[in-house]
Amino acid sequence: MPPDSPRHDRRASAYALAAIGLWASLARVTVRLSAVPPLLLIGLALSIGALCTAPRLRRWRVPPATLLLGVYGLFGYHFCLFLALRYAPPVEANLLNYLWPLLLVLLSPLVVPGVRLASRHVIAGLLGFSGCALIVLGHDRWTTSPRHAAGYALAILAAFMWSTYSLLTKRVAAFPTAAVGGFSALSGALALGAHLLLEPRYAPTAAEWGFTALLGLGPMGAAFLLWDAALKRGDPRAIGTLAYLTPALSTGLLAVSGGEPLGGRALAALALILGGAWLGNRRA
């Protein structure tokens, strides 16, 4: 491996793919929770996700700056994305949100010491984003109404927050992955507080509680732990190109569960994403 490349443990890709697999199930689960106010759902899911590391509660203790970074990532990202989806069309907001894997690649040399960008990393990120655009936009037209500008800006901010959170975890003092449970607990509490201030009261049904538990233990619980473990062991440039598998897998799961075949657009998008992932993870 060339000297400008950080060490990339093979387990990092496995952890990242496991996190991506859980995130891919997010849309499938949240379809069953469309009636639950978003901030309430985020607060409950993050609080439940914190239970994944509750048996290792002592490892939640981290310096205040590290805790603030965790809240910036988990609460800040979800809060901005929620507002983006409220103020802009969901399709466009979701696409702008998926700038975060590309930003993870492009910002790596600015945040992580010893990392440089090769042309293959940039090309891989652009291939992944192109595939994501094919999936997310589908047959919808991009709307440019000025009233959606705030939503677009918030979606970009959400992407920036998650990518920089992911990279900055490699800059702060080393902390155990179990500490992410503390990030989730405080972020969940903040989201529940925001729910009380901004949303109408809502009592989930028994079925909604069940799906919320699945959401919290999987895509908004274990997935964060796996992602942190991947970043601790891996090259953020390679991990970022893998992240574009999330919308591809999510679309595939929704299609399969709905009994619909994948069309040519989805297959072309998958080819772009897989090509980008291969290029970004290829050893120079």
C-alpha positions as CSV (number, residue, x, y, z in Angstrom):
1,M,0.0,0.0,0.0
2,P,1.5,3.4,-0.8
3,P,2.7,5.6,2.1
4,D,-0.1,8.2,1.6
5,S,-2.8,5.6,2.3
6,P,-4.0,4.9,5.9
7,R,-4.1,1.3,7.0
8,H,-7.3,-0.4,5.9
9,D,-8.2,-3.5,7.9
10,R,-10.3,-5.9,5.9
11,R,-12.8,-6.0,8.7
12,A,-13.5,-2.3,8.1
13,S,-15.2,-3.1,4.8
14,A,-17.2,-5.9,6.5
15,Y,-18.4,-3.6,9.3
16,A,-19.3,-0.8,6.8
17,L,-21.2,-3.3,4.6
18,A,-23.1,-4.5,7.7
19,A,-24.0,-1.0,8.7
20,I,-25.1,-0.2,5.1
21,G,-27.2,-3.4,5.0
22,L,-29.1,-2.2,8.2
23,W,-29.5,1.4,6.8
24,A,-30.9,-0.2,3.6
25,S,-33.8,-1.6,5.7
26,L,-34.6,1.9,7.0
27,A,-37.1,2.8,4.3
28,R,-38.8,-0.6,4.5
29,V,-39.3,-0.2,8.3
30,T,-40.3,3.5,8.3
31,V,-43.1,2.8,5.7
32,R,-44.9,1.2,8.6
33,L,-44.3,4.3,10.8
34,S,-45.4,7.1,8.5
35,A,-48.1,8.3,11.0
36,V,-45.5,8.8,13.8
37,P,-44.2,12.4,14.0
38,P,-40.6,12.4,12.7
39,L,-39.0,14.0,15.7
40,L,-40.8,11.7,18.0
41,L,-39.7,8.7,15.9
42,I,-36.1,9.9,15.8
43,G,-36.1,10.4,19.6
44,L,-37.6,7.0,20.4
45,A,-35.4,5.2,17.9
46,L,-32.2,6.8,19.1
47,S,-33.1,6.2,22.7
48,I,-33.8,2.5,22.0
49,G,-30.6,2.3,20.0
50,A,-28.7,3.5,23.1
51,L,-29.8,0.2,24.7
52,C,-27.4,-1.7,22.4
53,T,-24.5,-0.6,24.6
54,A,-26.3,-0.2,27.9
55,P,-24.5,-3.2,29.4
56,R,-21.2,-1.3,28.8
57,L,-22.5,1.9,30.4
58,R,-19.1,2.8,31.9
59,R,-17.7,3.1,28.4
60,W,-20.1,6.0,27.6
61,R,-17.8,8.3,29.6
62,V,-15.9,10.4,27.1
63,P,-14.5,14.0,27.1
64,P,-17.1,16.7,26.6
65,A,-15.7,17.6,23.2
66,T,-16.2,14.0,22.0
67,L,-19.7,13.9,23.4
68,L,-20.5,17.2,21.6
69,L,-19.2,15.7,18.4
70,G,-21.4,12.6,18.8
71,V,-24.5,14.8,19.4
72,Y,-23.5,17.0,16.4
73,G,-23.5,13.9,14.2
74,L,-26.4,11.9,15.4
75,F,-28.9,14.6,16.5
76,G,-27.7,17.4,14.2
77,Y,-27.8,15.2,11.1
78,H,-31.3,13.8,11.8
79,F,-32.7,17.1,12.8
80,C,-31.5,18.9,9.7
81,L,-32.7,16.0,7.5
82,F,-36.1,16.1,9.1
83,L,-36.4,19.8,8.5
84,A,-35.2,19.4,4.9
85,L,-37.9,16.8,4.2
86,R,-40.4,19.3,5.6
87,Y,-39.4,22.3,3.6
88,A,-38.3,20.7,0.3
89,P,-39.7,17.9,-1.9
90,P,-38.6,14.6,-0.3
91,V,-37.0,13.2,-3.6
92,E,-34.7,16.2,-4.0
93,A,-33.9,16.5,-0.3
94,N,-33.0,12.8,-0.2
95,L,-30.7,13.1,-3.2
96,L,-28.9,16.1,-1.7
97,N,-28.6,14.2,1.6
98,Y,-26.8,11.4,-0.3
99,L,-24.0,13.9,-1.0
100,W,-22.5,12.7,2.3
101,P,-20.6,9.7,0.9
102,L,-19.1,11.9,-1.8
103,L,-18.2,14.5,0.9
104,L,-16.7,11.8,3.0
105,V,-14.3,11.0,0.2
106,L,-13.6,14.6,-0.9
107,L,-13.1,16.0,2.6
108,S,-10.9,13.2,3.9
109,P,-7.6,14.9,3.0
110,L,-8.7,18.1,4.8
111,V,-9.7,16.3,8.0
112,V,-7.7,13.1,8.4
113,P,-3.8,13.5,8.6
114,G,-1.9,11.5,6.0
115,V,-4.8,11.0,3.6
116,R,-4.5,12.2,0.0
117,L,-7.0,11.9,-2.8
118,A,-6.1,10.0,-6.0
119,S,-8.1,10.5,-9.1
120,R,-9.7,7.0,-8.7
121,H,-11.2,8.1,-5.4
122,V,-12.9,11.2,-7.0
123,I,-14.1,9.2,-10.0
124,A,-15.4,6.5,-7.7
125,G,-17.4,9.0,-5.6
126,L,-18.9,10.6,-8.7
127,L,-19.9,7.2,-10.1
128,G,-21.6,6.4,-6.8
129,F,-23.4,9.7,-6.7
130,S,-24.5,9.3,-10.4
131,G,-26.0,5.9,-9.5
132,C,-27.7,7.4,-6.5
133,A,-29.2,10.2,-8.6
134,L,-30.6,7.6,-11.1
135,I,-32.3,5.8,-8.2
136,V,-33.6,8.7,-6.2
137,L,-34.8,10.9,-9.0
138,G,-36.5,8.2,-11.0
139,H,-39.0,9.8,-13.3
140,D,-39.5,12.9,-11.1
141,R,-38.5,16.3,-12.3
142,W,-36.3,18.6,-10.2
143,T,-38.2,21.6,-8.9
144,T,-36.4,24.9,-8.5
145,S,-39.0,26.9,-6.6
146,P,-37.3,29.5,-4.3
147,R,-39.6,28.4,-1.5
148,H,-37.7,25.1,-1.4
149,A,-34.3,26.8,-1.0
150,A,-34.2,26.4,2.8
151,G,-35.0,22.7,2.5
152,Y,-32.2,22.2,-0.1
153,A,-29.8,24.0,2.1
154,L,-30.7,21.9,5.2
155,A,-30.3,18.7,3.2
156,I,-26.8,19.8,2.1
157,L,-26.1,20.8,5.7
158,A,-27.2,17.3,6.9
159,A,-24.9,15.7,4.4
160,F,-22.0,17.9,5.5
161,M,-22.7,17.1,9.2
162,W,-22.7,13.3,8.8
163,S,-19.6,13.3,6.6
164,T,-17.6,15.6,8.9
165,Y,-18.8,13.7,12.0
166,S,-17.6,10.5,10.5
167,L,-14.2,12.0,9.6
168,L,-13.8,13.9,12.9
169,T,-14.2,10.7,14.9
170,K,-10.7,9.9,13.6
171,R,-9.3,13.2,14.9
172,V,-10.6,13.3,18.5
173,A,-9.0,11.3,21.3
174,A,-9.6,7.6,20.9
175,F,-12.9,6.4,22.4
176,P,-14.6,3.0,22.6
177,T,-17.2,2.2,20.1
178,A,-19.6,1.6,23.0
179,A,-19.5,5.3,23.7
180,V,-21.7,5.8,20.6
181,G,-24.5,4.6,22.9
182,G,-24.1,7.7,25.0
183,F,-24.2,9.8,21.8
184,S,-27.5,8.1,20.9
185,A,-29.0,8.5,24.4
186,L,-28.3,12.3,24.6
187,S,-29.3,12.8,20.9
188,G,-32.5,10.9,21.6
189,A,-33.3,13.1,24.6
190,L,-32.8,16.2,22.5
191,A,-35.0,14.9,19.7
192,L,-37.8,14.1,22.2
193,G,-37.5,17.6,23.6
194,A,-37.7,19.0,20.1
195,H,-40.9,16.9,19.6
196,L,-42.5,18.4,22.6
197,L,-41.8,21.9,21.3
198,L,-42.5,21.5,17.6
199,E,-44.9,18.6,17.1
200,P,-48.4,17.5,18.2
201,R,-48.6,14.8,20.9
202,Y,-48.9,11.3,19.5
203,A,-49.4,7.9,21.2
204,P,-47.9,5.1,19.0
205,T,-49.9,1.9,18.7
206,A,-48.5,-1.5,19.8
207,A,-47.5,-2.3,16.2
208,E,-45.8,1.0,15.8
209,W,-43.8,0.4,19.0
210,G,-42.7,-2.9,17.6
211,F,-41.4,-1.4,14.4
212,T,-39.9,1.5,16.3
213,A,-37.9,-1.1,18.4
214,L,-36.7,-2.7,15.2
215,L,-35.7,0.7,13.9
216,G,-33.8,1.6,17.1
217,L,-32.0,-1.7,17.5
218,G,-31.0,-2.0,13.8
219,P,-30.7,1.1,11.5
220,M,-30.5,3.6,14.3
221,G,-28.7,1.5,16.9
222,A,-26.3,-1.3,15.8
223,A,-25.7,0.4,12.5
224,F,-24.0,3.3,14.2
225,L,-21.8,1.0,16.2
226,L,-20.8,-0.9,13.1
227,W,-20.1,2.4,11.2
228,D,-17.9,3.6,14.0
229,A,-16.0,0.3,14.1
230,A,-15.5,0.6,10.3
231,L,-14.1,4.1,10.5
232,K,-11.7,3.2,13.3
233,R,-10.2,0.5,11.2
234,G,-10.5,1.7,7.7
235,D,-9.7,4.2,5.0
236,P,-12.5,6.8,4.8
237,R,-12.1,7.2,1.0
238,A,-12.8,3.5,0.5
239,I,-15.7,3.4,3.0
240,G,-17.3,6.4,1.5
241,T,-17.6,4.8,-1.9
242,L,-19.2,1.7,-0.3
243,A,-21.9,3.9,1.3
244,Y,-23.7,4.5,-2.0
245,L,-24.8,0.9,-1.8
246,T,-27.4,2.1,0.7
247,P,-30.0,3.6,-1.7
248,A,-29.4,0.7,-4.2
249,L,-30.1,-1.9,-1.6
250,S,-33.0,0.0,-0.1
251,T,-34.6,0.3,-3.5
252,G,-34.1,-3.4,-4.1
253,L,-35.6,-4.3,-0.8
254,L,-38.7,-2.2,-1.4
255,A,-39.1,-3.6,-4.9
256,V,-38.8,-7.2,-3.7
257,S,-41.1,-6.7,-0.8
258,G,-43.6,-5.1,-3.2
259,G,-43.3,-7.9,-5.7
260,E,-42.0,-5.5,-8.4
261,P,-39.1,-6.2,-10.8
262,L,-36.1,-3.9,-10.9
263,G,-36.2,-1.8,-14.0
264,G,-33.4,-0.9,-16.3
265,R,-32.8,2.4,-14.5
266,A,-32.3,0.7,-11.2
267,L,-30.0,-1.9,-12.8
268,A,-27.9,0.8,-14.5
269,A,-27.7,2.7,-11.2
270,L,-26.5,-0.4,-9.4
271,A,-23.8,-0.9,-12.1
272,L,-22.6,2.6,-11.5
273,I,-22.6,2.2,-7.7
274,L,-20.8,-1.2,-7.8
275,G,-18.3,0.2,-10.3
276,G,-17.6,3.1,-8.0
277,A,-17.3,0.9,-4.9
278,W,-14.9,-1.5,-6.7
279,L,-12.7,1.4,-7.9
280,G,-12.7,3.1,-4.6
281,N,-11.7,0.0,-2.7
282,R,-9.2,-1.3,-5.3
283,R,-5.6,-1.4,-4.0
284,A,-3.4,1.0,-6.0
